[in-house]
Amino acid sequence: MPETSRHFQLDQLEKRQSAKPGSEVPLETAVFGMGCFWSPEALFGQLPGVVRTRTGYAGGTAEAPTYHQMGDHTESVEIRFDPSVITYDQLLNLFWDHHNPVNINDYKGRQYLSLLLPRSERQREAISRVAQERKARGDSRPEGTEVAAFKVFYPAEERHQKYYLARFPDALDKLRTVYPSMEALLDSTLSARLNGLAKGYTNLERIVSEVREWRLPAAEREQLIALIRSIRW
């Protein structure tokens, strides 16, 4: 892939327009805590409409937390998404569908906590609405989730980003040929999808089908698809 187009995929996906001509839909950010952050990053990262995922620490007061000195923070995942493709309500339902707030990893404490940190009043209203809808259906899980004001999200160390993808050295080696740095690679939409694939949440053909719709020149899309297909899993 030409050197000058290395950043095209990430940059253009983060600026993409909605289906309505001439209008742009701002991207939104969600922050969820639902146990060990490796699996949630893969779960949300495989979804069309999710642009970027990062693992990290949030919800506490300690400054500059690390994995071994987390203080009162919670392992969390930050999700950057396009609300014209996937809504916050949909993300919330996925959040509650995939963990048990009262028994996370058989661990009691703030490291593994069912936590929602709304980034806007609209998100806070959505949490209340979706929780009530689920409770009306007899689902008690929302009652075990803490909702708190968002303050800051501290990205986790590199070794905790795209954990499942990183277990396949051939995937990283091939992706490094189209991203100028490990940081750019780990922040990319493609790495989010492939991390979901490595965990088993999606399949190769779904990813290929989506890449064919990305706003890239046709030749570059095909080069990217060829690269994806060449990875040894």
N, C-alpha and C positions, 0 to 999 in steps of 0.2 A: 504494500500500500504506500503511495507516495508520501514522502516526509511532510509535505505541506498540508496533508489532510488528516494527520494523526489525531487531532483534537476534534475533528468535525462531528463525529458520532456523539460524543459527550456534550459538546457545546450546543449543537443544534437540538438535541433532545431536550435540553434544559430551557430552550427558548421556543419550543414548538408551539404552533398556534392551534386553537380549537378548530372544530369542524366549521364554525361560522366564519366566512371570509372576512378578513380585515380586523378580526378581534383576537386578542390574546388572553388566555386564561392563566392567571398567576399560579405558579406552583405553590403547594402548601407543604408544611412540615408537621409530622406527628412524632411523638415520643412515647414509647410504651415500655413498661417493665413487666415481664411475664416469665421470670425464671432465668436460667442460664441464657445469655444473649446470643450464643452461636446459632441455635436452631431458629429463634424468631427472625434473625437477620435473613436466613435462607428462606424461611416461609414467606416473608413479605417481598423479598428481593426477586422472587420468581414471577411476580404478578405484573402483567401489562399495565402501564400507567404509573408504576413505581420507577422513578428516575435514578434514585441513589439510596443506598442504605449504609449506615455506620453503626457499629457497636460502641457503647460508651457507658458513662456513669452520670446519673442525674438524680434529682429529688432530695439531695442532702445539702449540708452546709459546708462540708470540708472543702478546702481549696486544693486544686491540683491533685485529685485522687489518682491512684494507680490500682492495678489489680490486687496487689498485696497490701496496699494501704488505702482502702476504699472509704474508710470513715463511715459516715451515715448515708452514703449514696447507695443506689440500686443499679444493678446491671440492667442496661436499657438498650433499646434500638431506636435510632433516629431514621425516619422514613421521609424522603422527599418524593412527593407524588403530584401527578397531574389530575386535579379533581374533575376534569372533563372526561377522563377515562375511568378512574376509580375514585369513589367518594370516601370521605372520612367515615360515614356510616358503615360502609362495606368493610373498611379496615377494622372498625370497632367490633363488628360481628365476628370477623376472623380472629381478632384478639381474644374474645371470650370463648370462641369455639375451640381454641387450641391450648388452653391451660386451665388448671383448677386453682383459683385464687387462695383457697384455704389450705392447700397442701402442695407447695411448689418444691420439687426436688427433696421432699421430706426435710426441709430446712426451715427453721424459724429465725427470723432476723430480717434486716433491711437489704441485705445483698440480693436475695431472691424474693422479690415482693411483687404482687400484682399492683401495678401502678400506672395511672394515666396522668399525663402532664399536658393539659390543653394549652395550645399556643394562641388561642383567640377565644373571644366570647362565643363565637359561632361553634367552635369545637366543644366548648363547655356545654352549650345547649344540646349539641348532638349526643354527648355522653349521657346526659339526663334523659333524653328522648329514647335512645336505643336501650338504655338500662331499663326504663319503664316498660318498653315493648317486650323485652326478654322476661322481665319479672311477671308480666301478664300471661306469659306462656308457661309459667312455672319454673323458670330458670333462676336459681338463687346465686349464680356466680357473680353478677354485678355487685351484690352486697358485700362480697369479700375483697373488692378492689378499692384501693385508696385513690382518691382524686385530689391532686394538689396543684397549686400554682406553679407554672414553669419558671425556673430561674436561669439555669445554665445547663448545657450538655457538654460534658468533657469526653472527647473521643478516646476510646480505649487504645492500647498499644497495638502496633501493626500486627503482631502475632495473633491478635484476637479479631482481626478484620477478615471477612470472607474465609472463615475457619475451614469449611468443608472443601472449598475450591483449593485452598492452599495445601491440602493433602494430596494433590495431584500435580507433581512437579512439571510434568509435560504441559499441562494446561497453562501454568504460570510462564514457562519458558516461551511458549508460542504467543501468549498475550503480550509479553514484553516486547515483541517485535512490532506491535502497533501502538503501544503507549510509551511515552518518553520517560516515565518514572513509575516506581511502584505506587506512589501516592495517586497518580492519575489512573493507574490500572484499578486500584482498589475502590476509587470513587466512581468508576464507570458503571453505566447501566448494564453493559455486557457482563461485567464481573458479577453483578447482582443476580442476573439470570443464571449464569453458569454455577454460581454458588448454590442456587436452588436446585439445579440439576444434580450437582454433586451430592446433595443431601437426599435427593429422591423426590422432591416436591413437584418437579416438572420433567419434561422429556425433551430430547434433542429436536424433534420435529416441531414442537411448539415454539421453541426458540428460533429455529430457522424460519418458520412462517412469519414470526414477528419481525425479524431482521429484514425480511423482504419488503416490509412496509416502512422501514425507517427512511428518513429523508437524507439519503446518501445517493450519490451517482450510482447508476446501475452496476458499473464495473466494480466499484468499491464494495457494494453490497455482496456481490458474488465472491470477491476475494475474501471478505470477512466470513462468509458462510463456508468457504473452502477451508479456511483456517479452523473454524469451529469443528467441522467434520473430521479434521485431521488429528484432533486431540485424542490421546490415548487415556482412556478412563480405567 
